[in-house]
């Protein structure tokens, strides 16, 4: 089956390749599918880590005195929608 998905060629250590082959056989999936799945998972974890770091930075800079209350936000939203 041909596909139009972009391709990547990667050189692996023999031990890493052997592990991927075992995983592929155990899952009954192609080696390509296993590697693509692991890459996707790695990218998602990297994104999660980056977002967690952004969240931690925002928490450190949070000042309760500058925060908007729920009531104030809802009032602002009602006023904004009333103008439409």
Residue pairs with C-beta under 8 A, 6 or more apart in sequence:
10 35
12 20
20 31
20 34
20 35
21 31
23 34
24 30
24 31
24 33
24 34
27 34
29 37
68 76
